Amino acid sequence: MKKIIIGISIILLFFLYGCPDQTKVDPCSGATRVKASFTISESLEGDISGFSILSDTVLEGNIIHFKADDSSDTYYWKVGSDTTIYHSREFTLRFYQAYGAVPVTLIITKKPNTNCFPDDKGIDTLIKNIYVISFTNAAIIGNYYGCNQDNPKDSFVVNIGYNWDNNALYFAYFMNNLDKGCRGDTNLNLSIWAPTVEALRFYKGISFDMGDVCDKGCNNVKGNAIVENNLNNIKISYNEFQTPIDYKTRVSKVFIGRRVQ
């Protein structure tokens, strides 16, 4: 009888109070402290493709875009020894020579969540380096052995390099053998046509356009390339006129390759 009474008591308590609330949400779950962070990307003026690459290492002369990751109340940016202070969430700069390591400081202020972080003062500072290097040291330069995804059995080597142009007086990048059979010209002279894909350069990538040239094995190749996975792998996304040449139809391709000597 005693066991029956105890059992009935437990049942009555269950109906009176129910199960413990398992759906209660921690009000600080997902909450964050005020923390400064930013990204750096590299882009090119006049590049209609809109191609840009996130990278803390950039090439001299390119447009460098700085952007705070989160919206804040105030921003204080200082780049290297420059006395200019920037107060917007994002801005752009251009470095006209290879400076090497350049410290970038970002200080932000923002109303803190003191309910979750009582000691948060609502201000944080981040200092990290950007590395500005010469065109000749770009990570994209090299030879890459691989294939197009639509034809994995046909492997070949794509070469990306640079040359000094005596007429234009600047370094020009070129790309050989994309698509397979498109011959580049390492003696590039920009004042005359050469069977070369002229490439706009980034530290980790290129944006290229063959223009209207459709011979020498080149089918009006246009696209972008970027090195990934510790700079040893390359992905080239491009399109070209259909073969045999059809000036109205373009086909998209992706070349995947790995760096070789």
N, C-alpha and C positions, 0 to 999 in steps of 0.2 A: 504493500500500500504506500509505504514511504517513497519508493521509486516512482510510483505513478504520480504522486503529488509533485515531486521534483520535476518530472517530465512536463506536467501541465504548467508548472511555473515558468519553465523555459519557453514553452510555446506562447504563453501570455506575454512574456517580455519581448519576444520576437515581434508580435503584433503591435505592441505598444511603441517600441522604439525602432523596429525595422533593422535592416542590415547596415553596417557601417558604410558611410558615403565614400564609394571608391572613385567618384568622378571629380573630387575636389582638385582644383588646378592650383599649382604653385604660382603665385603672382609674379615671382621673379624668374620663372622659367623662360629662357630666351632673352632675358634682359642683359644689357651690356654696359660696361663702363664707357665713359668718354675716352675715345682712343683715336689718335691721329694715324692715318694710313693713306697712302696715295699710290697711283700707278703712273708709269711713264711710257709713252708710246711714240713711235717714230713714223712720220708721214712725209709726203713730198708735195711741194707746191706744184699745181698744174697736173697732178696725176688724177685724171678723170675717173679712174676705177675706184677711188676712195679707199685704196689699200693702205692699211696702217698696221703696225706690229708692236705689241707690248714688249718692251725690252729696257733694261737698265743700262745697256751698252748701246751707243748710237754712233752714227757717222757724222763727221764734221760737215756742216752745210745744210743738213736736213732740218726739217721742222720738228721740234720736240714738244710734245703735248703733256703737260702735268695736270693731274686731276685728283682731288681729294676723293676718297672712296665714299665718304658719307657726307650728308648735308649737315652743316654746323652753323652756329650763329656768327662766328668771325673766323677769318683765316689770316695767317701771317706766313708768307713765303719769303725765303731768302736763298739765292742760288750762288754758291761760291763766294767770291769777294765782291760781287756786284752790290752796289749800295741801293739798287732798286728793290722796293718791297712790294709784293703783290698781295692783294686782299680779296681776290675772287676765288671761287671754288676751283676754277681751272684757268689755265693760261698757256701760251706757247712761247717758245724761245728758239733761237737758232745760234749754234756755235760755229764760228767760221774757221776754227783751227782745232787740231787735236790737243785738248788740254789734259787728257788722262782723267784721273779721278777728280770729280767736282762734287763737294758736299751740298746737299739740298736739305733745307730745314723747313718743316711745316709745324706751326703751332695753331691749334684750334681751341675755341671755347664753345661750350654748349651747355644748356641746362642739364644738370646731372639727375639721375634717378636715385635720389638719396634714400628712398624707401628700401631699395635693394642694396645700395652701395653707400652707406652713411659717410664713408671717408672720401668719396669722389668729389673733387674740387671743381669739376667741370672744365678742366684745361689739360691738354696733353701735348707733348712735343715728340716729333720723330725726325731724326737726322739719318739720311742714308746717301750713299754716293751714286752719282751717275758717271758713266765712263764714256768720254768722247774720244773716238779713235779715228785714225786715218782710213780713207777708202780702201787702201791696199790691205788692210787687216780685217776686212769684213768676213764674218763667219760663213757666209753663203758661198764664198769662192771655193772651188774645188771640183772634183770629179765624182759623179754619182752613178753607181751601177744599179739598174733596176728595170722596170717594165711598166707599160701602161696596164691599168686594171682590166681593160677589155681584151687584152692579149697577153696573159701572164707567161706564155711560153717564149715570147720574143723579147729577150733581154738585150739591153744596150747601155752605153755610157753617155750621160749628159755632162758636158763640161761648162762651167761658169767661170769666167775670168774677167780681167780688166786690161786696159791698155791706155797709154797716154796719147791723146790726140794732139798732134802738133798744130793743127789748124784751129781747133776750138779751144786749145789750151786748158783742157781739164781731163780727168780720168773718165773713160767711158767703159761701161760693162758690156760684155757680150755673152751669148750662150750658143754652144754648138750642139747639134744633133737632136734638136727637139722641133718637130717630131723627127723620128729616126730618118736620117738622110739629109736633114737641113744643115748645110755646112756653114759654119761661122768663119770669120776672118779675123785672126789675131792681129793683123796689121790694119786695124780699123782706121779709116779716114772718114770722118763724118761729113766732109764736104762733097763726097761722092757716094753713090750707092755701093753697098757691099752686102754680100749674102749673110747678114748677121742679124740676129734678133737684138735690137737695141734695148737695153734693160735699165730701168730706173732702180737705183740701189738703196738698200737698207742694210743694217748690220746682219740681220738674220733672214733677209729675203730680197726678192726683186719683183718688180712689176714690169712686164715686157709686152711689146707690140711690134709685130713684124711689118706693120703697115700694109701696103697693097702689093708687096712683093710675093709672087706666087710661082717662082721657078727655083732652080738650084735645090730642089727637094723640099722647099718651104711652102707651106700651104696657108699663109696669112695667120701665123700663130699669135695668139694673144692670151695673156693670163698672168698668174701670180705664182711665186714659189716661196716656200719658207722651210727653214731647217728646224727640226724638232729633236726630242730625245737626246739631250746633251750635245746638240748640233751635229749629230752623226747621221741622221736620217733626213731625207728631203721629201716634201710633197709638192708637186707641181700641178696645179689645176689650170687647165687651158682649153681653148677651143680653136678650131681651124676649119677651113673650107673642106667640104667632103671630097674624098678622092674617088675617081678622077675629079679634077677641079670642077666644082659647082659653085658659082659665085653667089648663089642665092641660099645655099644650105650650109650651115655650120654644125659641126659635131663637137660635143664636149668630151674631154678625156682627162684622166688623172694619172700622172706618173709617180710611182713610189720607188725611191731608191735609197741606197746606203753609200756613205762616203768611202771611196777607195783611193789608193795612191795613183 
